């Protein structure tokens, strides 16, 4: 999760089908793809998906996927994000950023 601090919350962001959700999700996903793709994890990075927005400036829950044959420590992922104060035009609060490790390898 991370917090976007330079955008205002609107209830339409709760609806995955809304133009507002789709637009902001695309902006976040494009920005995070740039961050991870150009980081030390770039060779292992696969994709990112925004799963939820919630109020509090705008909190963003997202899933980052890496090559399934590679073990990535969540601290490595967090370190990449902690270095950032913005992702594209989005200002983020790095002190809020948190990671939950999930193994999708089956």
Backbone as JSON Lines, residues from 0, in Angstrom:
{"i":0,"aa":"X","n":[0.84,-1.18,0.0],"ca":[0.0,0.0,0.0],"c":[0.88,1.24,0.0]}
{"i":1,"aa":"X","n":[0.35,2.3,-0.57],"ca":[1.04,3.59,-0.51],"c":[-0.01,4.69,-0.47]}
{"i":2,"aa":"X","n":[0.42,5.89,-0.1],"ca":[-0.49,7.02,0.02],"c":[-0.12,8.09,-1.0]}
{"i":3,"aa":"X","n":[-1.1,8.49,-1.81],"ca":[-0.94,9.61,-2.74],"c":[-1.41,10.86,-2.01]}
{"i":4,"aa":"X","n":[-0.53,11.86,-1.93],"ca":[-0.86,13.04,-1.12],"c":[-1.23,14.28,-1.94]}
{"i":5,"aa":"X","n":[-1.07,14.24,-3.24],"ca":[-1.38,15.43,-4.05],"c":[-2.64,15.28,-4.89]}
{"i":6,"aa":"X","n":[-3.5,14.37,-4.5],"ca":[-4.79,14.2,-5.16],"c":[-5.88,14.15,-4.09]}
{"i":7,"aa":"X","n":[-7.06,14.59,-4.47],"ca":[-8.21,14.58,-3.55],"c":[-9.01,13.3,-3.72]}
{"i":8,"aa":"X","n":[-9.46,12.76,-2.58],"ca":[-10.3,11.57,-2.6],"c":[-11.66,11.91,-3.19]}
{"i":9,"aa":"X","n":[-12.18,11.01,-4.01],"ca":[-13.57,11.09,-4.47],"c":[-14.16,9.68,-4.44]}
{"i":10,"aa":"X","n":[-15.43,9.59,-4.06],"ca":[-16.06,8.29,-3.86],"c":[-16.06,7.41,-5.1]}
{"i":11,"aa":"X","n":[-15.99,8.0,-6.29],"ca":[-15.98,7.21,-7.53],"c":[-14.75,6.29,-7.59]}
{"i":12,"aa":"X","n":[-13.71,6.61,-6.8],"ca":[-12.5,5.76,-6.79],"c":[-12.75,4.41,-6.14]}
{"i":13,"aa":"X","n":[-13.88,4.25,-5.46],"ca":[-14.24,2.94,-4.88],"c":[-14.7,1.95,-5.95]}
{"i":14,"aa":"X","n":[-15.17,2.49,-7.07],"ca":[-15.79,1.68,-8.13],"c":[-14.75,1.34,-9.21]}
{"i":15,"aa":"X","n":[-14.37,0.05,-9.28],"ca":[-13.37,-0.39,-10.26],"c":[-13.76,-0.07,-11.7]}
{"i":16,"aa":"X","n":[-15.05,0.07,-11.95],"ca":[-15.53,0.32,-13.3],"c":[-15.61,1.79,-13.68]}
{"i":17,"aa":"X","n":[-15.39,2.69,-12.71],"ca":[-15.53,4.12,-12.99],"c":[-14.33,4.63,-13.79]}
{"i":18,"aa":"X","n":[-14.58,5.69,-14.55],"ca":[-13.51,6.31,-15.32],"c":[-12.42,6.85,-14.39]}
{"i":19,"aa":"X","n":[-12.82,7.35,-13.23],"ca":[-11.87,7.9,-12.27],"c":[-10.93,6.81,-11.74]}
{"i":20,"aa":"X","n":[-11.51,5.64,-11.39],"ca":[-10.68,4.52,-10.92],"c":[-9.73,4.08,-12.03]}
{"i":21,"aa":"X","n":[-10.28,3.87,-13.22],"ca":[-9.48,3.38,-14.34],"c":[-8.33,4.33,-14.68]}
{"i":22,"aa":"X","n":[-8.61,5.62,-14.67],"ca":[-7.59,6.61,-15.01],"c":[-6.47,6.65,-13.97]}
{"i":23,"aa":"X","n":[-6.85,6.73,-12.69],"ca":[-5.83,6.8,-11.65],"c":[-5.07,5.48,-11.54]}
{"i":24,"aa":"X","n":[-5.77,4.36,-11.69],"ca":[-5.1,3.05,-11.65],"c":[-4.07,2.95,-12.76]}
{"i":25,"aa":"X","n":[-4.43,3.4,-13.96],"ca":[-3.48,3.36,-15.08],"c":[-2.26,4.24,-14.79]}
{"i":26,"aa":"X","n":[-2.49,5.41,-14.2],"ca":[-1.38,6.31,-13.88],"c":[-0.46,5.68,-12.82]}
{"i":27,"aa":"X","n":[-1.06,5.07,-11.79],"ca":[-0.26,4.41,-10.75],"c":[0.51,3.24,-11.34]}
{"i":28,"aa":"X","n":[-0.16,2.41,-12.13],"ca":[0.48,1.23,-12.71],"c":[1.62,1.62,-13.64]}
{"i":29,"aa":"X","n":[1.41,2.64,-14.45],"ca":[2.46,3.1,-15.35],"c":[3.64,3.63,-14.55]}
{"i":30,"aa":"X","n":[3.36,4.41,-13.52],"ca":[4.42,4.96,-12.68],"c":[5.21,3.88,-11.96]}
{"i":31,"aa":"X","n":[4.51,2.91,-11.38],"ca":[5.19,1.83,-10.66],"c":[5.97,0.93,-11.61]}
{"i":32,"aa":"X","n":[5.46,0.74,-12.82],"ca":[6.21,-0.04,-13.81],"c":[7.54,0.65,-14.11]}
{"i":33,"aa":"X","n":[7.51,1.97,-14.23],"ca":[8.75,2.71,-14.44],"c":[9.7,2.59,-13.26]}
{"i":34,"aa":"X","n":[9.16,2.68,-12.06],"ca":[9.99,2.59,-10.85],"c":[10.65,1.22,-10.74]}
{"i":35,"aa":"X","n":[9.84,0.17,-10.83],"ca":[10.39,-1.18,-10.67],"c":[11.23,-1.59,-11.87]}
{"i":36,"aa":"X","n":[10.79,-1.2,-13.07],"ca":[11.52,-1.58,-14.28],"c":[12.93,-1.01,-14.33]}
{"i":37,"aa":"X","n":[13.12,0.17,-13.74],"ca":[14.44,0.81,-13.76],"c":[15.22,0.58,-12.46]}
{"i":38,"aa":"X","n":[14.7,-0.26,-11.59],"ca":[15.36,-0.52,-10.31],"c":[16.24,-1.77,-10.39]}
{"i":39,"aa":"X","n":[16.87,-2.09,-9.27],"ca":[17.68,-3.31,-9.2],"c":[16.83,-4.56,-9.36]}
{"i":40,"aa":"X","n":[15.51,-4.42,-9.25],"ca":[14.6,-5.56,-9.41],"c":[14.03,-5.64,-10.83]}
{"i":41,"aa":"X","n":[14.5,-4.75,-11.7],"ca":[13.94,-4.64,-13.05],"c":[13.94,-5.92,-13.85]}
{"i":42,"aa":"X","n":[15.01,-6.71,-13.76],"ca":[15.08,-7.95,-14.53],"c":[14.08,-8.99,-14.05]}
{"i":43,"aa":"X","n":[13.62,-8.86,-12.81],"ca":[12.7,-9.83,-12.23],"c":[11.25,-9.34,-12.23]}
{"i":44,"aa":"X","n":[11.05,-8.04,-12.5],"ca":[9.72,-7.42,-12.48],"c":[8.86,-7.95,-13.62]}
{"i":45,"aa":"X","n":[7.57,-8.21,-13.3],"ca":[6.62,-8.65,-14.31],"c":[5.51,-7.62,-14.54]}
{"i":46,"aa":"X","n":[4.76,-7.29,-13.48],"ca":[3.63,-6.37,-13.65],"c":[3.17,-5.84,-12.29]}
{"i":47,"aa":"X","n":[2.27,-4.86,-12.35],"ca":[1.64,-4.32,-11.16],"c":[0.16,-4.12,-11.45]}
{"i":48,"aa":"X","n":[-0.67,-4.34,-10.43],"ca":[-2.11,-4.16,-10.58],"c":[-2.65,-3.43,-9.36]}
{"i":49,"aa":"X","n":[-3.36,-2.33,-9.6],"ca":[-4.04,-1.63,-8.51],"c":[-5.27,-2.43,-8.13]}
{"i":50,"aa":"X","n":[-5.42,-2.74,-6.85],"ca":[-6.55,-3.54,-6.4],"c":[-7.61,-2.72,-5.67]}
{"i":51,"aa":"X","n":[-7.2,-1.54,-5.12],"ca":[-8.17,-0.78,-4.33],"c":[-7.63,0.62,-4.05]}
{"i":52,"aa":"X","n":[-8.54,1.59,-4.05],"ca":[-8.27,2.92,-3.53],"c":[-9.15,3.12,-2.31]}
{"i":53,"aa":"X","n":[-8.64,3.84,-1.3],"ca":[-9.44,4.15,-0.12],"c":[-9.07,5.55,0.37]}
{"i":54,"aa":"X","n":[-9.98,6.18,1.14],"ca":[-9.73,7.55,1.61],"c":[-8.56,7.64,2.58]}
{"i":55,"aa":"X","n":[-8.02,8.85,2.68],"ca":[-6.88,9.14,3.56],"c":[-5.84,9.77,2.67]}
{"i":56,"aa":"X","n":[-6.1,11.0,2.17],"ca":[-5.59,11.47,0.9],"c":[-6.12,10.42,-0.07]}
{"i":57,"aa":"X","n":[-5.26,9.64,-0.73],"ca":[-5.74,8.46,-1.47],"c":[-4.78,7.32,-1.16]}
{"i":58,"aa":"X","n":[-5.27,6.33,-0.46],"ca":[-4.48,5.13,-0.19],"c":[-4.66,4.18,-1.36]}
{"i":59,"aa":"X","n":[-3.56,3.57,-1.78],"ca":[-3.58,2.67,-2.93],"c":[-3.09,1.29,-2.5]}
{"i":60,"aa":"X","n":[-3.92,0.29,-2.7],"ca":[-3.49,-1.1,-2.53],"c":[-3.18,-1.64,-3.92]}
{"i":61,"aa":"X","n":[-2.06,-2.34,-4.03],"ca":[-1.67,-2.86,-5.33],"c":[-0.87,-4.14,-5.15]}
{"i":62,"aa":"X","n":[-0.82,-4.92,-6.21],"ca":[-0.06,-6.16,-6.23],"c":[1.05,-6.03,-7.26]}
{"i":63,"aa":"X","n":[2.27,-6.32,-6.84],"ca":[3.41,-6.33,-7.75],"c":[3.77,-7.78,-8.01]}
{"i":64,"aa":"X","n":[3.92,-8.12,-9.27],"ca":[4.28,-9.5,-9.63],"c":[5.7,-9.52,-10.18]}
{"i":65,"aa":"X","n":[6.44,-10.53,-9.74],"ca":[7.8,-10.73,-10.22],"c":[7.88,-12.09,-10.89]}
{"i":66,"aa":"X","n":[8.94,-12.32,-11.62],"ca":[9.18,-13.61,-12.25],"c":[9.0,-14.71,-11.21]}
{"i":67,"aa":"X","n":[8.13,-15.7,-11.48],"ca":[7.83,-16.72,-10.46],"c":[9.03,-17.59,-10.08]}
{"i":68,"aa":"X","n":[10.06,-17.62,-10.89],"ca":[11.21,-18.46,-10.56],"c":[12.22,-17.71,-9.68]}
{"i":69,"aa":"X","n":[11.88,-16.47,-9.32],"ca":[12.79,-15.64,-8.53],"c":[12.2,-15.35,-7.17]}
{"i":70,"aa":"X","n":[12.97,-15.54,-6.12],"ca":[12.54,-15.18,-4.78],"c":[12.92,-13.73,-4.51]}
{"i":71,"aa":"X","n":[11.93,-12.92,-4.18],"ca":[12.14,-11.51,-3.88],"c":[11.76,-11.29,-2.42]}
{"i":72,"aa":"X","n":[12.64,-10.68,-1.68],"ca":[12.35,-10.35,-0.28],"c":[11.53,-9.07,-0.24]}
{"i":73,"aa":"X","n":[10.5,-9.03,0.6],"ca":[9.65,-7.84,0.64],"c":[10.42,-6.59,1.03]}
{"i":74,"aa":"X","n":[11.51,-6.74,1.78],"ca":[12.32,-5.58,2.14],"c":[13.0,-4.96,0.92]}
{"i":75,"aa":"X","n":[13.32,-5.8,-0.08],"ca":[13.9,-5.28,-1.32],"c":[12.88,-4.43,-2.07]}
{"i":76,"aa":"X","n":[11.64,-4.89,-2.09],"ca":[10.57,-4.15,-2.76],"c":[10.31,-2.84,-2.03]}
{"i":77,"aa":"X","n":[10.24,-2.91,-0.71],"ca":[10.0,-1.72,0.1],"c":[11.12,-0.71,-0.07]}
{"i":78,"aa":"X","n":[12.35,-1.18,-0.16],"ca":[13.5,-0.28,-0.34],"c":[13.39,0.51,-1.64]}
{"i":79,"aa":"X","n":[12.9,-0.13,-2.7],"ca":[12.72,0.56,-3.98],"c":[11.7,1.68,-3.82]}
{"i":80,"aa":"X","n":[10.6,1.4,-3.13],"ca":[9.54,2.4,-2.97],"c":[9.91,3.49,-1.97]}
{"i":81,"aa":"X","n":[10.63,3.14,-0.92],"ca":[11.0,4.11,0.12],"c":[11.86,5.23,-0.43]}
{"i":82,"aa":"X","n":[12.58,4.97,-1.51],"ca":[13.43,5.99,-2.12],"c":[12.62,7.04,-2.87]}
{"i":83,"aa":"X","n":[11.34,6.79,-3.09],"ca":[10.53,7.64,-3.95],"c":[9.65,8.59,-3.16]}
{"i":84,"aa":"X","n":[9.58,9.84,-3.62],"ca":[8.62,10.8,-3.09],"c":[7.56,11.13,-4.13]}
{"i":85,"aa":"X","n":[7.81,10.68,-5.35],"ca":[6.8,10.82,-6.39],"c":[6.94,9.69,-7.39]}
{"i":86,"aa":"X","n":[5.81,9.38,-8.02],"ca":[5.75,8.38,-9.08],"c":[5.02,9.07,-10.22]}
{"i":87,"aa":"X","n":[5.79,9.49,-11.22],"ca":[5.22,10.33,-12.27],"c":[4.77,11.64,-11.64]}
{"i":88,"aa":"X","n":[3.52,12.04,-11.88],"ca":[3.01,13.28,-11.3],"c":[2.38,13.07,-9.92]}
{"i":89,"aa":"X","n":[2.42,11.84,-9.43],"ca":[1.81,11.53,-8.14],"c":[2.83,11.67,-7.02]}
{"i":90,"aa":"X","n":[2.52,12.5,-6.03],"ca":[3.37,12.61,-4.85],"c":[2.93,11.56,-3.86]}
{"i":91,"aa":"X","n":[3.9,10.81,-3.33],"ca":[3.56,9.76,-2.37],"c":[4.24,10.03,-1.04]}
{"i":92,"aa":"X","n":[3.62,9.53,0.01],"ca":[4.18,9.61,1.35],"c":[4.91,8.31,1.61]}
{"i":93,"aa":"X","n":[6.24,8.33,1.51],"ca":[7.05,7.13,1.65],"c":[6.99,6.52,3.03]}
{"i":94,"aa":"X","n":[6.64,7.32,4.05],"ca":[6.57,6.76,5.4],"c":[5.34,5.88,5.58]}
{"i":95,"aa":"X","n":[4.37,6.0,4.68],"ca":[3.16,5.2,4.77],"c":[3.29,3.88,4.02]}
{"i":96,"aa":"X","n":[4.2,3.83,3.06],"ca":[4.32,2.67,2.19],"c":[4.56,1.41,3.01]}
{"i":97,"aa":"X","n":[3.79,0.36,2.71],"ca":[3.95,-0.92,3.4],"c":[3.8,-2.06,2.4]}
{"i":98,"aa":"X","n":[4.36,-3.19,2.78],"ca":[4.37,-4.37,1.9],"c":[3.84,-5.57,2.67]}
{"i":99,"aa":"X","n":[2.98,-6.33,2.02],"ca":[2.57,-7.63,2.52],"c":[3.04,-8.65,1.52]}
{"i":100,"aa":"X","n":[3.81,-9.61,1.98],"ca":[4.39,-10.61,1.07],"c":[3.34,-11.68,0.74]}
{"i":101,"aa":"X","n":[3.22,-11.98,-0.54],"ca":[2.28,-12.98,-1.0],"c":[3.01,-13.9,-1.98]}
{"i":102,"aa":"X","n":[2.83,-15.19,-1.81],"ca":[3.44,-16.17,-2.71],"c":[2.34,-16.7,-3.63]}
{"i":103,"aa":"X","n":[2.42,-16.36,-4.9],"ca":[1.41,-16.79,-5.86],"c":[1.91,-17.95,-6.73]}
{"i":104,"aa":"X","n":[2.99,-18.57,-6.3],"ca":[3.58,-19.61,-7.13],"c":[2.79,-20.92,-7.09]}
{"i":105,"aa":"X","n":[1.83,-20.98,-6.2],"ca":[0.97,-22.16,-6.18],"c":[1.34,-23.05,-5.07]}
